[in-house]
Amino acid sequence: MDRKGYYIKGYQGKRIYCIRWSNPENTEPKAVIQIAHGMAEHIDRYDDFAGFLVQKGYVVFGNDHRGHGKTLDKDQVYGHLSDEKGWQKTLRDLNYLREEIEKQYPEKPVIMLGHSMGSFLARDYAQEFGSHLQGLILSGTGGKLGVIGNLGLWIAKLEKLLRGKRRKSPLLDQLIFGKYNKNFEPAETSFDWLSSNEWEVRAYVEDPLCGNIMTAGFYVDLLQGIKKIHQPKNIKKMPKDLPVLLFSGELDPVGKEGKGVREVQKGIEEQGVRDLQVVLYPEGRHEMLHENNKEAVYQDILSWLEEKVGEPSVKRLEGESLKEVVK
């Protein structure tokens, strides 16, 4: 496998770090998977999953979002997207990478996979640029803001005004994520809600580019972005024939133990998207790509991909790993 990390010019000339995973001997991949990572992490964490897909005939691209990983500028605060319109700029960076993909692999299908915050960005991308995608995969996504989210948005705007947009916000971090571990007590770390795999959680905790507290400006961007993508008028923009796969752990607090995922499913279906599947994994937490049964999750994603854009030669697993499919 060839793994190449390099910089491209994103929106307004921003230097965006990205990685391409490919097989140099495979000049005709089945499709290209573009990954949008989650909040307070970086694209390197998807190395194992990308390697699996490359072995199966795909090419994988992904980038570090603004304020994350190696996209961080010297004068930039970690966890801060931009002083103005950070969400919109981050979304357009994804489109710049998609254009880079098109240059390298013209006429190949592009499937976007977004995890957590990346799933919210991917949903927004499908609403704004969906005609460029041949598939959408959402990992660990969630529903509307709710009471806590709306309170968080109000506090974020107030903190941004009083303390500055670049000031880190422990208050918002505690408000939004403080109760995520309650179903996993006694917890060894503050991030046990991510995965039941202790090694994966420890790797996250020990990674200096993961788990950092974000800024007030970031939270305004994120929460406004989440609010935007749930408006029916915006969901309606998604291409009706775009295949969509949602997968999550049944214990994922971001998806409210499956309730938020069902809410997303209902909202998309009500706007006429015809090809949508939901997979909920019993005992699974937030990061199914880093769970103890990740190999089975990989296989389920591959099965869906083969059905939609590749040769339908991989039989979809039943019972053992694909616990529940709702069409």
C-alpha positions in Angstrom: 0.0 0.0 0.0 1.2 3.5 -0.8 0.4 6.1 1.8 1.1 9.7 0.8 0.7 12.7 3.0 0.8 16.1 1.4 -0.8 19.6 1.4 -3.4 21.0 -1.0 -4.8 24.5 -1.3 -8.2 24.6 0.3 -10.8 27.4 0.4 -9.2 30.8 0.1 -5.8 29.3 -0.3 -5.7 27.6 3.1 -3.0 24.8 3.4 -4.9 21.6 4.1 -3.1 18.4 5.0 -4.4 15.3 3.4 -3.5 11.6 2.9 -4.0 9.4 -0.1 -4.0 5.6 0.5 -3.7 3.6 -2.7 -2.3 0.5 -4.4 0.3 1.6 -7.1 -0.5 -1.5 -9.0 -4.2 -0.8 -9.2 -4.6 1.8 -11.9 -8.4 1.3 -12.1 -9.8 1.3 -8.5 -13.5 0.5 -8.1 -14.2 3.9 -6.4 -12.7 6.6 -4.2 -13.7 6.9 -0.5 -13.3 10.4 1.0 -13.2 10.5 4.8 -14.2 13.4 6.9 -12.9 12.8 10.4 -14.5 13.8 13.7 -14.0 16.6 16.3 -10.7 16.7 18.2 -9.0 13.9 16.2 -7.2 13.7 12.9 -7.1 11.7 9.6 -4.1 9.5 10.6 -6.5 7.6 12.9 -8.1 6.0 9.9 -5.0 4.3 8.6 -6.1 0.8 9.4 -9.5 1.1 7.9 -8.1 2.8 4.8 -5.6 0.0 4.4 -8.4 -2.5 4.4 -10.3 -0.7 1.7 -7.2 -0.4 -0.5 -6.7 -4.2 -0.2 -10.3 -4.5 -1.6 -9.7 -2.4 -4.6 -10.5 1.1 -3.5 -8.5 4.4 -3.1 -9.0 6.4 0.1 -8.5 10.2 0.7 -8.9 12.2 3.8 -7.8 15.6 5.2 -7.3 17.2 8.6 -9.9 19.8 9.1 -9.0 23.4 10.0 -7.8 23.6 13.6 -7.0 19.9 13.6 -3.9 17.7 13.1 -1.3 18.9 10.6 -3.6 21.5 9.1 -3.0 23.6 12.2 -1.2 26.8 11.3 1.6 28.3 13.6 -0.7 31.2 14.6 -3.8 29.1 15.0 -5.4 27.7 18.1 -6.0 24.0 18.2 -9.7 23.3 18.0 -10.6 26.6 16.3 -11.9 26.4 12.7 -11.7 30.0 11.7 -12.4 33.5 13.1 -15.3 33.8 10.6 -17.5 31.2 9.0 -15.4 28.3 10.1 -18.0 25.7 9.3 -18.6 26.9 5.8 -14.9 27.1 5.1 -14.3 23.6 6.4 -17.2 22.4 4.2 -15.6 24.0 1.2 -12.2 22.5 2.0 -13.9 19.1 1.6 -15.0 20.2 -1.9 -11.5 21.3 -2.8 -10.3 17.8 -1.8 -13.1 16.2 -3.9 -11.9 18.3 -6.8 -8.3 17.1 -6.2 -9.7 13.5 -6.2 -11.4 14.1 -9.5 -8.1 15.3 -11.1 -6.3 12.2 -10.0 -9.2 9.7 -10.6 -11.5 11.2 -13.2 -14.9 9.6 -13.7 -14.4 7.3 -10.6 -17.3 7.2 -8.1 -16.7 9.2 -5.0 -18.3 8.0 -1.7 -18.0 10.3 1.3 -17.7 8.8 4.8 -18.1 11.1 7.7 -17.6 10.3 11.4 -19.2 12.2 14.2 -18.5 15.9 13.5 -17.4 14.7 10.1 -20.8 13.0 9.6 -22.5 16.4 10.2 -20.1 18.0 7.6 -20.8 15.1 5.2 -24.5 15.6 5.5 -24.1 19.3 4.8 -21.9 18.4 1.9 -24.6 16.1 0.5 -27.1 18.9 0.8 -24.8 21.5 -0.9 -22.7 19.4 -3.3 -24.5 16.1 -3.4 -24.5 15.8 -7.2 -20.7 15.1 -6.9 -21.2 12.0 -4.7 -22.2 8.5 -5.6 -22.7 7.4 -2.0 -22.8 8.7 1.6 -21.7 6.8 4.7 -22.4 8.3 8.2 -20.6 7.0 11.3 -21.6 8.0 14.8 -24.0 10.7 13.7 -26.6 12.4 15.8 -29.9 14.2 15.7 -31.1 17.7 16.4 -29.5 19.9 19.0 -32.2 19.5 21.7 -32.3 21.4 24.9 -28.6 20.9 25.8 -27.4 21.7 22.3 -29.5 24.9 22.1 -28.3 26.0 25.6 -24.7 25.2 24.4 -25.2 27.4 21.4 -26.4 30.3 23.5 -23.5 29.9 25.9 -21.0 29.6 23.0 -22.2 32.9 21.5 -22.0 34.6 24.9 -18.5 33.3 25.6 -17.4 34.2 22.1 -18.6 37.8 22.7 -17.3 38.2 26.2 -14.1 36.1 26.2 -13.1 35.9 22.6 -13.7 33.4 19.8 -10.3 31.8 20.2 -10.6 31.2 23.9 -11.0 27.5 24.8 -14.2 26.6 26.6 -14.0 24.0 29.4 -17.6 25.0 30.3 -19.0 23.9 26.9 -16.8 20.8 26.9 -18.3 19.8 30.2 -21.9 20.8 29.2 -21.9 18.8 26.0 -19.7 15.8 26.8 -19.8 15.7 30.6 -22.5 13.0 30.8 -21.3 10.8 27.9 -19.4 8.4 30.3 -22.4 7.8 32.7 -23.4 4.5 31.1 -19.8 3.2 31.2 -18.9 3.7 34.9 -16.6 2.9 36.5 -14.7 4.6 33.7 -10.9 4.4 33.4 -10.7 7.6 31.3 -12.8 10.6 30.2 -13.2 8.9 26.8 -14.4 5.4 27.6 -17.6 6.4 25.7 -15.6 6.2 22.4 -15.0 2.5 22.4 -15.0 -0.6 24.5 -11.5 -1.4 23.2 -9.2 -0.2 26.0 -6.2 0.0 23.8 -7.9 2.2 21.3 -9.1 4.5 24.1 -5.7 4.7 25.6 -4.2 5.5 22.1 -6.7 8.4 21.8 -5.9 9.7 25.3 -2.1 9.6 24.7 -2.3 11.2 21.3 -1.5 15.0 21.7 -3.7 15.7 18.6 -6.8 14.1 20.1 -9.2 15.1 22.9 -8.3 18.7 23.2 -10.8 21.3 24.5 -12.2 23.3 21.7 -12.8 27.1 21.4 -16.0 29.1 21.9 -15.8 30.0 18.2 -15.6 26.4 17.3 -18.7 25.5 19.2 -20.7 28.3 17.6 -19.6 26.9 14.2 -20.4 23.3 15.1 -23.8 23.9 16.7 -25.0 26.3 14.0 -23.8 23.7 11.5 -25.8 21.0 13.2 -28.9 23.2 13.3 -28.6 24.0 9.6 -28.4 20.4 8.4 -31.6 19.4 10.2 -33.8 22.0 8.6 -36.2 20.2 6.2 -35.5 22.8 3.4 -31.8 21.8 3.5 -32.4 18.0 3.8 -34.6 18.4 0.8 -31.5 19.4 -1.2 -30.0 15.9 -1.0 -30.2 14.0 -4.3 -33.1 11.6 -4.0 -31.1 8.7 -5.6 -28.0 9.1 -3.4 -27.4 5.8 -1.5 -27.0 6.4 2.2 -25.6 4.1 5.0 -25.9 5.1 8.6 -24.1 3.0 11.2 -23.6 3.5 14.9 -23.2 1.7 18.2 -26.4 1.2 20.1 -24.7 2.6 23.2 -23.3 5.7 21.4 -24.3 8.8 23.4 -23.8 11.1 20.4 -26.6 9.2 18.7 -28.6 9.0 22.0 -28.3 5.2 22.0 -29.8 4.9 18.6 -32.7 7.4 19.0 -30.8 10.2 17.3 -29.8 7.9 14.4 -33.4 7.0 13.9 -34.3 10.7 13.9 -31.8 11.3 11.2 -33.1 8.3 9.2 -36.7 9.6 9.5 -35.7 13.2 8.4 -33.9 11.9 5.3 -36.6 9.5 4.3 -39.3 12.1 4.7 -37.5 14.2 2.1 -37.7 11.4 -0.5 -34.2 9.8 -0.3 -35.0 6.3 -1.5 -31.9 4.2 -0.8 -31.1 4.4 2.9 -29.9 1.7 5.3 -29.3 1.8 9.1 -27.0 -0.5 11.0 -27.0 -0.4 14.8 -24.4 -2.6 16.6 -25.4 -3.9 20.1 -22.9 -3.0 22.8 -21.1 -0.7 20.3 -20.1 2.8 21.4 -19.2 5.9 19.4 -16.3 4.8 17.2 -17.3 1.6 15.5 -14.2 1.8 13.3 -12.2 1.4 16.5 -14.4 -1.1 18.4 -13.5 -4.7 19.3 -15.6 -6.0 16.3 -14.1 -3.5 13.9 -13.2 -6.2 11.4 -16.9 -7.1 11.1 -17.8 -3.4 10.8 -15.2 -3.1 8.0 -16.8 -6.1 6.2 -20.3 -4.6 6.5 -19.2 -1.3 5.0 -17.4 -3.2 2.2 -20.6 -5.2 1.5 -22.5 -2.0 1.1 -19.9 -0.5 -1.1 -19.7 -3.5 -3.4 -23.5 -3.5 -3.7 -23.5 0.2 -4.6 -20.4 0.8 -6.7 -18.4 -2.4 -7.1 -18.9 -6.0 -8.0 -21.7 -7.4 -5.8 -19.5 -10.4 -4.9 -19.3 -9.9 -1.1 -22.3 -11.4 0.7 -23.7 -9.1 3.3 -23.2 -10.6 6.8 -26.3 -11.6 8.7 -26.6 -12.0 12.5 -23.0 -12.1 13.6 -22.0 -8.6 12.8 -24.8 -6.9 10.9 -27.2 -7.0 13.9 -29.9 -4.9 12.5 -30.7 -3.4 9.1 -33.6 -1.1 8.6 -34.4 -0.2 5.0 
